[in-house]
């Protein structure tokens, strides 16, 4: 909160989920949808990518958000990619490989 450099992962995930849903609901176009999707792995303030356990936790949150969609759904496929990247970034390499092979 504020400038302390800390954030609740659940708040970051909820924010990304809401922004993506609004972009889809309001048919805001591919560029906007893509920018909002980046919120799953990029800070909105400093625009740096999350890393380590934060990236991993957001990857799991992203996957849990879209796992109920059909296997061919682009959001589900992108969520799997975010999960795999987050696992890899947190050095859960065997798990990351399993996700990427799926």
C-alpha positions as CSV (number, residue, x, y, z in Angstrom):
1,X,0.0,0.0,0.0
2,X,1.3,3.4,-0.8
3,X,5.1,3.7,-1.4
4,X,6.0,0.8,1.0
5,X,6.6,-1.5,-1.9
6,X,4.1,-4.1,-0.8
7,X,0.8,-5.2,-2.2
8,X,-1.7,-8.0,-1.6
9,X,-1.4,-10.6,-4.3
10,X,-5.2,-11.1,-4.1
11,X,-5.8,-7.4,-4.8
12,X,-3.4,-7.4,-7.8
13,X,-5.2,-10.5,-9.1
14,X,-8.7,-9.1,-8.6
15,X,-7.7,-5.8,-10.3
16,X,-6.3,-7.7,-13.3
17,X,-9.4,-9.9,-13.4
18,X,-11.8,-6.9,-13.3
19,X,-9.8,-4.9,-15.9
20,X,-9.8,-7.8,-18.4
21,X,-13.5,-8.5,-17.9
22,X,-14.4,-4.8,-18.5
23,X,-12.3,-4.8,-21.7
24,X,-14.2,-7.9,-22.9
25,X,-17.6,-6.7,-21.8
26,X,-17.2,-3.3,-23.4
27,X,-15.6,-4.7,-26.5
28,X,-12.6,-2.3,-26.1
29,X,-10.5,-3.7,-28.9
30,X,-7.4,-5.9,-29.0
31,X,-4.9,-3.3,-28.0
32,X,-6.8,-2.4,-24.8
33,X,-7.5,-6.1,-24.0
34,X,-3.8,-6.9,-24.4
35,X,-2.7,-4.0,-22.2
36,X,-5.1,-5.0,-19.6
37,X,-4.1,-8.7,-19.8
38,X,-0.5,-7.5,-19.0
39,X,-1.7,-6.6,-15.6
40,X,-1.5,-10.3,-14.7
41,X,2.3,-10.0,-14.8
42,X,3.2,-6.2,-15.0
43,X,2.9,-3.5,-12.3
44,X,0.6,-0.7,-13.4
45,X,2.7,1.9,-11.6
46,X,6.2,1.2,-12.6
47,X,5.5,-1.1,-15.6
48,X,8.0,-3.6,-14.4
49,X,7.2,-7.3,-14.6
50,X,6.5,-9.1,-11.3
51,X,9.0,-11.7,-10.4
52,X,9.7,-14.7,-8.2
53,X,6.9,-15.8,-5.8
54,X,4.7,-12.8,-6.7
55,X,4.7,-13.7,-10.4
56,X,4.1,-17.3,-9.4
57,X,1.2,-16.5,-7.1
58,X,-0.4,-14.2,-9.8
59,X,0.1,-17.1,-12.3
60,X,-1.9,-19.4,-10.1
61,X,-4.6,-16.7,-9.6
62,X,-4.8,-16.1,-13.3
63,X,-5.1,-19.9,-14.0
64,X,-7.8,-20.2,-11.4
65,X,-9.7,-17.4,-13.0
66,X,-9.8,-18.9,-16.5
67,X,-9.5,-22.6,-15.9
68,X,-13.3,-23.1,-16.2
69,X,-13.3,-22.0,-19.9
70,X,-13.0,-24.4,-22.8
71,X,-9.5,-25.7,-23.6
72,X,-9.5,-23.8,-26.9
73,X,-10.4,-20.5,-25.2
74,X,-7.6,-17.9,-25.8
75,X,-7.9,-16.5,-22.2
76,X,-7.5,-20.1,-20.8
77,X,-4.4,-20.6,-23.0
78,X,-2.9,-17.3,-22.0
79,X,-3.6,-18.1,-18.4
80,X,-1.7,-21.3,-18.7
81,X,1.2,-19.4,-20.2
82,X,1.2,-16.9,-17.3
83,X,1.2,-19.8,-14.9
84,X,4.1,-21.5,-16.6
85,X,6.1,-18.3,-16.7
86,X,5.4,-17.6,-13.1
87,X,6.4,-21.1,-12.0
88,X,9.6,-20.8,-14.0
89,X,10.4,-17.4,-12.5
90,X,10.0,-18.8,-9.0
91,X,12.3,-21.7,-9.9
92,X,9.6,-24.3,-9.9
93,X,11.1,-25.6,-13.1
94,X,9.6,-29.1,-13.2
95,X,6.1,-27.7,-12.6
96,X,6.7,-25.1,-15.2
97,X,7.7,-27.7,-17.7
98,X,4.6,-29.8,-17.0
99,X,2.4,-26.7,-17.5
100,X,4.2,-25.8,-20.8
101,X,3.9,-29.4,-22.1
102,X,0.1,-29.5,-21.4
